[in-house]
């Protein structure tokens, strides 16, 4: 807790950036899980799902400590409620990673050949949106130093637009995948059909949440 308090003394954004690293650990582990899933290594998927859950718990514990520090009346260069909202949204990305792992361990799910390529591309664009917003959080100290203006602010606005573009790409891909899923209706069991729909939705939540985080950062910028 003392270390976290020291972080607030340096910059209101450094705790957010430290938490970002915990979240990224969980998301990258979920990406590793997806590789095991493509290889139909169900034992490895189960192992990695447990590791993602452990990493998500670490991110959540840090979020709780940071939220406690935010409520103690520390001087902030930005609105506390806005920073708390960004922190909560960022933490949700680790939740999305954990939930994906849980879904993929409900039953041995086999990736149909008909949407193998499209599904993998869909997964990658969602993880891309996460990496884009991860990079945005890195720019917050530079924004503070520039007074939330100038070329640094324009750069962050463009980064937010890039995240939104990736989220849109993911939406289009998800729709196409659902069409393929319905075309496979007769060849899949009811459980498989239902679970695939849930998996598509859960993967899409990565880019949805990344876009929401990017929007929260941009709104903070617009208030300055």
KALINWO-V312849 format. One record per helix or strand. SS is the DSSP state (~ for helix, > for strand). FROM is the first residue (numbers start at 1). LEN is the number of residues. If there is no record, write none. Layout:
# KALINWO-V312849
[[SS,FROM,LEN] [SS,FROM,LEN]]
This chain:
# KALINWO-V312849
[[~,2,9] [~,14,25] [~,42,29] [~,80,24] [~,113,26] [~,140,6] [~,150,34] [~,185,3] [~,190,33]]
